[in-house]
């Protein structure tokens, strides 16, 4: 059975995963282009400029959506704890 806490935690995990994935495409692969590998140079010069307008806003959205979830979860647990304590 899915509870509200499970739904919030699934949303938190999905936003975290999306943020990690977009960060890899935006920052990690471009850092390795100085290693001299032809694969990373080709990624930087041919792929990066095309995916940047798509991946960057997705990463920012995942980062912004990630902030309020722990606070909502904490408040929800505190309120339920008060009601079910008696």
N, C-alpha and C positions, 0 to 999 in steps of 0.2 A: 504494500500500500504506500502510495506517495504522500508524504506530508509536505507542509509548506517549507519546512526547513530543508528537506531533501531537494525540493525545487530550487530554492535559493542557492544551495550548495552546487547543484548542477549548473546553474547559471554562472556562478563564480568560477567554476572549473573551466567552463567553455570560454569565458572571456579571457581567463589566464592563458589557456592553450592558444587561442587566436592571437593574443598579444605576443606570446613567445614565437609563434610561427612567423608573424609579420616582422618581428625584430630580427629573426634569422635572415630573412630575405632582404631587409633593408640595411642591416649593419654588419652582419658577420661575413657574408660573401664579398662585400665590397672591401673589407679589411684585408682579406687574403689575396687581393689582386696584386699587392706589392711583393708577393712571394715568388713571382715569376712564372706561375702556372698559366698555361694558355687557356685553361677552362675558366678560371676566375677573371682573367682579362677579357675573355669573350663575354662572360656574364655581365661585367661592368659596362662594356662598350655597346653591347647589342640588346641585352635583356633589361637591365636595370632602368634605363631611361623610359622603357615602355610600361613597366609594371609600377613605377614610382607613383604616378597619379592614381592608381587603383589601390595599391597596398598601403600607402601612407595614411589615407583617410580611414581605412579599415582598422589600422593599428591605433590611431588616435581615438576612434570610437570605442574600441575594446578597452582602451586605457581609461577613458572617462566613465564607461559603464561599469567598470570594475570597482570604482571607489565607493559608491554608496551601499553596495551589497553587504559588506561586513557590519556596517552600522545598523542596517535594517534587520539583519539576522540577530545581532546582539539585543536590539530593542525588543524584537519579537520574543526572544527567549526570556528576557527579563519580565515582560508583561505576563507571559504564560506562567512563569514561575510564581508570580504573585497570586494569580487566580487559582492555580492548582495546589498551592501550599496549604490552603485551609480546607 
